[in-house]
Amino acid sequence: MAAKILVVEDEHAIRLALKGLLKREGHEVQLAEDGEVATALLRDQAFDLVITDLALGRGASGMDVLRVAKEERPETAVIMITAHGSEKIAVEAMKSGADDYVPKPFDNDELRVVVARSLERHRLARENRALRERLQREFGFDQLIGSGPKMRRVFETIQKVAETDLSVLIRGESGTGKELVAQALHESSRRRAQPFVAVNCAAINRELVESELFGHEKGAFTGADARRIGRFEAADGGTIFLDEIGDMAPETQAKVLRVLEERKLERVGSTETIEVDVRVVSATHRDLEERAREGAFREDLYYRLKVVEIELPPLRERIEDLPALSGRFLGQVAERLEREKKVLAEDALARLSRHDWPGNVRELRNVLERAAVLASGPEIRESDLSLDLATDGELAESPSESPDLDIPFSEAKKQTVERFERRYLSEALREHEGNVSRTANAIGMVRQSLQQKIRELGLKADEFRKRR
């Protein structure tokens, strides 16, 4: 990644050597022979990285350069060059915001790695700031919509474990929003200002997965033309999200287990041990217990990953959230396209409620985005929806509970609402083992109102009690 770098060094030979080294790496380099020139440049221009000697000959010191760099543009990365015996001062500099330090005489390869690591960390930090702003608009914690007992359990678990460093395993079908939950965990944690690095284990070539996760040295294998920082190293201080962890090769699983247990790794082709501090959040749609029994997934890794487990329900089990989810997605589409927000007509909502949603929330979003573009009026009608009829299913307990499309729409709507209520209350009663008082408290209803609704829908609380 090419960057704009300011080198602050009072020794002419070292200054030129650094310039040559960095330019060969493809960076744009400016030089300053003392702290006064450096601070003037920092107040006038934006730099991606500043490399400054800690002990400059006269005027402003390296610590002054660091202070000005962080005051003017906090996102600027700063690396300190230290003389022998000044390591304690370098540590103080890092406490004041420096990213790293390199002792004199420095090794060129070591400096390249430190520069690449600092630039990558700050690139990820910038991306994460932009992502956090987008997430607050689109996918923030408040965007995890759900009013049923299963989604409330998800919210409660996120709130309880976000501030810890416990490993979290997120389960759920494709399209249920597993990465969204991982983002919410990161954004609600003390690591929120550090990188969030997502890796889709199923999408990486099996031969390259270790290089992707742990990095590699130049010449480690054919095509390794330069040293590369891996995803774990890039996520140092933050969170790494391992999506589709169930598809990871057994030999890679052993190395991931070591990182979890020892917080150490080696790049491919290197014997150097690197310490990393990362919180691991993983996700899968596979049955890891079954894969462990088959020998396809390490049992010890499975238990390390699932210290805390979050189960995301499929959309067909939370149909009551369709109106809120649809409203949110349509608002996002309108904002992105700079158009007036469209609303769902009643026939469209009824149609959505009869769909099985094999693609879950992701499918709903895609359907609504298409409909918002294709609908000619301010409302999205049933005719504007593009749904695969072959995937439609009956969410009702029996065929007789599915709305009859040949009856008046008002009656069909009533049947649809009743179906929502029956499924929602059945889930809530099952969650609380048929205890009406606990169920009413959990869903925010008066006990007497809930009892009346149970009678109206023909439900029986006793049927949801566990048999002893």
VEXKOLDO-797630 format. One line per 4 residues: their letters; for each residue x, z, y of C-alpha. Coordinates in steps of 0.05 Angstrom, whole numbers, plus 32768, in hexadecimal, padded with zeros to 4 digits. Each point is the difference from the previous one (the first is absolute). Example, Ala and Ser with C-alpha at 12.3 -4.5 7.8 and 13.67 -1.06 7.14 Angstrom:
<rs>
AS> 80F6/809C/7FA6 | 801B/7FF3/8045
</rs>
This chain:
<rs>
MAAK> 8000/8000/8000 | 8020/7FE9/8041 | 8000/8034/8037 | 8018/800B/8048
ILVV> 8038/8034/7FFD | 8026/8025/8037 | 8046/8017/7FED | 801D/8038/802B
EDEH> 804A/800B/7FF2 | 803A/800F/802F | 8036/7FE4/7FD1 | 8005/7FB5/800C
AIRL> 8017/7FED/7FBA | 7FC9/8027/7FDD | 7FCD/7FE4/8031 | 8013/7FB8/7FEF
ALKG> 8004/800F/7FB6 | 7FB9/801C/8000 | 7FE7/7FC4/8027 | 801F/7FD0/7FCE
LLKR> 7FE5/8026/7FC4 | 7FB9/8005/801C | 7FFE/7FB7/8018 | 8013/7FE9/7FBA
EGHE> 7FC2/8026/7FE7 | 7FD7/7FD5/802F | 7FF4/8034/8037 | 8001/7FF7/804C
VQLA> 8035/802F/801B | 800E/801C/8046 | 803C/802B/8010 | 800A/803C/802E
EDGE> 8045/801F/800B | 7FE5/8043/8018 | 7FC2/802B/8004 | 7FF0/7FEE/8048
VATA> 7FFA/7FB5/7FF0 | 7FD9/8010/7FC1 | 7FCC/802C/8023 | 7FF6/7FCB/8035
LLRD> 7FF5/7FCB/7FCB | 7FCF/802D/7FDA | 7FD6/800A/803F | 7FFE/7FB6/800C
QAFD> 7FF8/7FE2/7FBA | 7FE1/800E/7FBC | 802E/8006/7FC4 | 7FEE/8007/7FB7
LVIT> 803E/8028/7FF1 | 8037/8025/8027 | 8043/800E/7FDF | 8027/8031/802B
DLAL> 8040/8027/7FFA | 7FF2/804A/8006 | 803D/800D/802A | 8005/7FCD/8038
GRGA> 803D/8003/802C | 7FE0/800D/8044 | 7FBD/8009/8022 | 7FC2/8005/7FD5
SGMD> 800B/8016/7FB7 | 7FE3/7FE5/7FC0 | 7FCC/8038/8002 | 7FEC/7FE8/8046
VLRV> 7FF7/7FB9/7FE5 | 7FD5/801C/7FC8 | 7FD5/8027/8030 | 7FF4/7FC5/802F
AKEE> 7FF2/7FD1/7FC5 | 7FCA/802F/7FE6 | 7FE3/800E/8045 | 7FFB/7FB6/8012
RPET> 7FE8/7FE6/7FBD | 7FF5/8033/7FC9 | 7FFA/7FC9/7FCB | 804A/7FEC/800A
AVIM> 802D/8011/7FC5 | 8042/8023/8010 | 803E/8006/7FD4 | 8039/802E/8016
ITAH> 804A/7FF1/7FF1 | 8026/8041/7FF7 | 8049/8013/7FFF | 801C/802B/7FC8
GSEK> 7FEA/8048/8008 | 7FC3/7FF2/802B | 7FCD/7FFF/7FC8 | 7FDD/803E/801A
IAVE> 7FF4/7FDE/8043 | 7FE6/7FC3/7FDA | 7FCE/802C/7FDC | 7FE9/801A/8044
AMKS> 7FF8/7FB9/8017 | 7FD4/7FF1/7FC5 | 7FD5/803C/8011 | 7FF9/7FE2/8046
GADD> 7FE7/7FBD/7FE4 | 803C/7FD9/7FE6 | 7FF1/7FDB/7FBF | 8044/8006/7FDF
YVPK> 804A/8006/800D | 803F/7FDE/7FE7 | 8044/8023/8000 | 8040/7FDE/8018
PFDN> 8021/7FDB/7FE3 | 7FC1/7FDF/7FE6 | 7FFA/7FD0/7FC6 | 7FE0/7FBD/8012
DELR> 7FD2/8000/7FC4 | 7FEA/8048/800E | 7FF0/7FED/8048 | 7FD7/7FC4/7FE9
VVVA> 7FD7/802C/7FD3 | 7FF4/8034/8035 | 7FEC/7FCB/8033 | 7FD1/7FDD/7FCE
RSLE> 7FE1/8043/7FEC | 7FF4/8016/8048 | 7FE3/7FBD/8014 | 7FD3/7FFE/7FC3
RHRL> 7FE7/8047/800D | 7FEF/7FF0/8048 | 7FDF/7FBE/7FED | 7FD4/8026/7FCF
AREN> 7FF2/8035/8035 | 7FEA/7FCB/8031 | 7FD5/7FDF/7FCC | 7FE2/8043/7FEE
RALR> 7FEF/8010/8048 | 7FDC/7FBD/8005 | 7FE1/800D/7FBC | 7FE8/8045/8015
ERLQ> 7FDF/7FE2/803D | 7FDE/7FCC/7FD5 | 7FED/8034/7FCC | 7FE1/802B/8036
REFG> 7FD5/7FC4/8014 | 7FF3/7FE5/7FBA | 8016/802D/7FC8 | 800C/8045/801C
FDQL> 7FED/803F/7FDC | 7FBD/7FFD/8022 | 7FF8/7FBA/7FE3 | 7FFE/801C/7FB9
IGSG> 7FB5/7FFC/8000 | 7FD8/8026/7FCC | 7FC7/8031/7FFE | 7FFA/800B/7FB5
PKMR> 8020/8038/7FD8 | 8037/7FD4/7FE3 | 8019/7FE8/8044 | 7FFB/8045/801E
RVFE> 802C/8019/7FC8 | 8033/7FCA/8013 | 7FFF/8017/8049 | 8008/8049/7FED
TIQK> 803B/7FF0/7FD3 | 8023/7FD8/8036 | 7FF8/8039/8031 | 801B/8033/7FCF
VAET> 803E/7FDB/7FE8 | 8014/7FD4/803C | 802F/8034/801E | 8022/800D/7FBE
DLSV> 8035/7FD6/7FDE | 7FDB/7FFF/7FBD | 7FFE/7FBD/7FDC | 7FBB/7FE1/8000
LIRG> 7FE3/7FCF/7FCD | 7FC5/7FD7/801A | 7FD3/7FE1/7FCC | 7FCB/7FCC/800A
ESGT> 7FEA/7FB9/7FF4 | 801F/7FC7/8027 | 7FE4/7FFC/8046 | 7FEA/8049/8006
GKEL> 8032/800F/8037 | 803A/8023/7FDC | 8033/7FEC/8034 | 7FD1/8018/8037
VAQA> 8000/8045/7FE0 | 804C/7FFF/7FFB | 8003/7FEE/804A | 7FD0/8039/8011
LHES> 802D/8031/7FD9 | 803D/7FE8/8026 | 7FDF/8000/8045 | 7FE5/8046/7FF4
SRRR> 8044/801B/7FEB | 803D/801C/8023 | 8023/7FBE/7FED | 7FD1/7FD6/802B
AQPF> 8037/7FED/8032 | 802D/7FE6/7FC7 | 7FF9/7FC0/7FD8 | 7FC7/7FF0/7FD1
VAVN> 8019/7FCD/7FCE | 7FD0/7FDF/7FD0 | 8017/7FDE/7FC0 | 7FD3/7FD8/7FD1
CAAI> 8023/800B/7FBD | 7FD6/7FC9/7FDF | 8015/7FCC/8033 | 804B/8008/7FFA
NREL> 8028/7FD5/7FCF | 8013/802D/7FC5 | 8049/7FED/8006 | 8002/8012/804A
VESE> 7FD6/8040/8001 | 803B/802F/7FFE | 8023/7FDB/8038 | 7FBF/8003/8028
LFGH> 7FF7/804B/7FF5 | 8048/8019/8001 | 8027/7FC8/8024 | 803E/7FDC/7FE8
EKGA> 8049/7FF5/8011 | 801D/7FBC/8012 | 8011/7FDB/7FC0 | 7FD7/802E/7FD3
FTGA> 7FDE/7FC4/7FE2 | 7FF9/7FB5/800B | 7FE2/7FF5/8044 | 8013/8044/801C
DARR> 8026/7FE4/803B | 7FFD/8040/802A | 7FF2/804A/7FF8 | 7FB6/8010/8003
IGRF> 7FDD/8042/8011 | 7FCA/8010/7FCD | 7FB9/8017/800E | 800E/8049/7FED
EAAD> 803B/8003/8030 | 7FD8/7FDD/8037 | 7FC9/8035/7FF7 | 8030/803A/8009
GGTI> 7FDD/8038/8025 | 7FBC/7FDF/7FF6 | 7FD1/7FEA/7FC9 | 8007/7FCA/7FCB
FLDE> 7FC0/7FE4/7FE2 | 8009/7FE3/7FBA | 7FC2/7FD6/7FF3 | 7FF0/7FE9/7FB9
IGDM> 8032/8031/7FE4 | 7FE4/7FF4/7FBB | 8020/7FBB/7FFF | 8047/801A/800B
APET> 8033/7FF0/7FC9 | 8016/803C/7FD5 | 8049/7FFA/8014 | 7FED/8004/804A
QAKV> 7FD2/803B/7FF2 | 803D/8029/7FEB | 8022/7FF4/8042 | 7FC2/8010/8028
LRVL> 7FFA/8041/7FD9 | 8047/8013/8014 | 7FF0/7FF4/804A | 7FC3/802D/7FF9
EERK> 8027/8037/7FDD | 8044/7FFD/8022 | 7FF2/7FDA/8041 | 803C/7FD4/7FF1
LERV> 800B/7FB7/7FF1 | 8035/7FCB/7FF7 | 7FFB/7FB9/8019 | 8006/7FCA/7FCA
GSTE> 804A/7FF2/7FF6 | 8017/8041/801F | 8016/8044/7FE7 | 7FF6/8021/8044
TIEV> 7FC8/8034/7FFE | 7FD1/7FFF/803C | 7FD2/803B/8010 | 7FBA/7FEF/8018
DVRV> 7FC6/802A/8018 | 7FBF/7FDC/7FF2 | 7FB9/8013/7FEF | 7FE6/7FD5/7FC6
VSAT> 7FB8/7FE9/7FFE | 7FED/7FD2/7FC8 | 7FC2/7FDA/7FEA | 7FE6/7FDC/7FC4
HRDL> 7FC1/7FE2/7FE2 | 801C/8008/7FBA | 7FF5/8039/7FCE | 8045/8020/8004
EERA> 7FF0/8033/7FCA | 7FF1/7FC7/7FCF | 803F/7FDA/8016 | 8029/8040/7FF6
REGA> 7FE3/8008/7FB9 | 8013/7FB7/7FF2 | 8047/800D/8019 | 7FF8/7FCF/803A
FRED> 8004/8037/8035 | 802D/803D/8001 | 7FD8/803F/7FF6 | 8030/802A/8029
LYYR> 7FFA/7FD0/803B | 7FB5/7FFF/7FF9 | 7FFD/804C/8008 | 8031/7FFE/803B
LKVV> 7FD5/7FCC/8023 | 7FBD/8022/7FF6 | 800F/8045/801D | 7FC1/7FF2/8028
EIEL> 7FCE/7FCB/7FEB | 7FCD/7FDC/802C | 7FCA/7FD7/7FE0 | 7FE0/7FCA/802B
PPLR> 7FB9/7FED/7FEB | 7FED/7FB6/7FFC | 7FD0/7FE6/8034 | 7FC8/7FF9/7FCD
ERIE> 8001/804C/7FF9 | 7FFB/800C/804B | 7FCB/7FCD/8016 | 7FE6/8033/8032
DLPA> 803E/7FF0/802A | 7FF0/7FB5/8006 | 7FDE/8005/8045 | 8039/8028/801F
LSGR> 8037/7FD6/7FE0 | 7FDD/7FC0/8015 | 7FF8/8018/8048 | 804A/8011/8003
FLGQ> 8018/7FBE/7FE3 | 7FD3/7FD7/802D | 801A/8026/803D | 8048/7FF1/7FEC
VAER> 7FF0/7FB6/7FF6 | 7FDF/7FFC/8044 | 803C/8022/8021 | 8032/7FD2/7FDD
LERE> 7FD9/7FC1/8010 | 7FED/8018/8046 | 7FB6/7FF4/7FF2 | 7FC1/8029/8005
KKVL> 7FF7/802E/7FC4 | 7FCC/7FE6/7FCF | 7FD1/802D/7FD9 | 7FE4/7FFD/7FBA
AEDA> 7FB7/7FED/7FF9 | 7FD8/8028/7FCF | 7FFC/7FC8/7FCD | 804D/7FFA/8002
LARL> 800A/804A/7FF5 | 7FCE/7FFF/7FC6 | 8027/7FC5/7FE3 | 8042/8024/8006
SRHD> 7FE3/803D/7FDD | 7FEF/7FD6/7FC2 | 8048/7FE6/7FF8 | 802E/8020/7FCD
WPGN> 803F/7FFB/802D | 8035/7FF3/7FCB | 8032/7FF7/803A | 7FE8/8042/8020
VREL> 800B/800E/804A | 8031/7FC6/8007 | 7FCA/7FD0/7FE7 | 7FCD/801D/8030
RNVL> 802F/7FF6/803B | 800D/7FB7/7FED | 7FB6/7FF2/7FF7 | 7FEF/801D/8044
ERAA> 8039/7FDC/8023 | 7FE7/7FBD/7FE5 | 7FB9/8011/8012 | 8012/8016/8047
VLAS> 8021/7FBC/800C | 7FCA/7FD6/7FDF | 7FC1/8023/801A | 7FE3/7FD9/803A
GPEI> 7FD8/8039/8020 | 800F/8049/8013 | 7FE7/8016/7FBC | 801E/7FF3/7FBB
RESD> 7FC8/7FEA/7FD2 | 8000/7FFE/7FB4 | 800A/7FB4/8004 | 8042/800B/8025
LSLD> 801F/8028/7FC7 | 802D/7FE0/7FCD | 7FFB/8029/7FC0 | 800E/7FEE/7FB8
LATD> 7FBD/8008/7FDE | 8023/8005/7FBD | 801E/8043/8014 | 7FBE/801E/8018
GELA> 7FEA/803C/7FD8 | 7FCA/8034/8000 | 8015/8041/8020 | 7FBF/8020/7FEC
ESPS> 7FF8/802B/7FC1 | 7FD0/7FCE/7FE2 | 7FE9/7FB8/800E | 7FBE/8019/8019
ESPD> 8023/8021/803B | 801D/7FBF/801B | 7FD9/7FE4/803C | 7FD2/7FC6/7FEF
LDIP> 8011/7FC7/8030 | 7FBA/7FE4/7FF8 | 7FDF/803B/8022 | 7FFC/8009/804C
FSEA> 8043/8010/8021 | 7FE9/8044/8019 | 7FF2/8015/7FB9 | 8042/7FE4/7FE7
KKQT> 8024/8027/8036 | 7FDC/8040/7FEB | 8016/7FF5/7FB8 | 8047/7FF4/8016
VERF> 8001/8040/802A | 7FE3/8027/7FC5 | 8037/7FE3/7FD3 | 8035/8016/8032
ERRY> 7FE3/8046/8002 | 7FF7/8006/7FB5 | 8048/7FEB/7FF2 | 801D/802B/8038
LSEA> 7FDA/803F/7FEC | 800E/7FF5/7FB7 | 804B/7FFE/800F | 7FFB/803E/802C
LREH> 7FD8/8027/7FCC | 8030/7FEC/7FC9 | 803A/8015/802C | 7FE1/8046/8008
EGNV> 7FE6/8004/7FB8 | 7FB7/7FFF/8015 | 8005/803B/8030 | 7FCF/7FEE/8037
SRTA> 801A/8033/8033 | 8048/7FEA/7FFA | 7FEC/7FB7/8002 | 7FD5/8009/803E
NAIG> 8039/8024/8023 | 8032/7FCA/7FEC | 7FD6/7FC6/801B | 7FE5/8024/803D
MVRQ> 7FB7/8005/7FEB | 7FD0/803A/8003 | 7FF4/8019/7FB9 | 7FB5/7FF8/8004
SLQQ> 8007/7FB9/801A | 802F/7FEF/7FC7 | 7FD0/801D/7FCD | 7FC8/7FD6/801D
KIRE> 802B/7FC1/7FFF | 8013/800E/7FB7 | 7FB6/8003/7FED | 7FF0/7FC1/8027
LGLK> 8037/7FD9/7FDC | 7FED/801B/7FBC | 8043/8022/7FF5 | 800A/8041/7FDA
ADEF> 8038/802E/8014 | 8003/801D/7FB9 | 8017/7FBD/7FE5 | 8041/8006/8028
RKRR> 8013/8045/7FE6 | 8038/8003/7FCE | 7FEB/8016/7FBB | 8025/803F/7FEC
</rs>
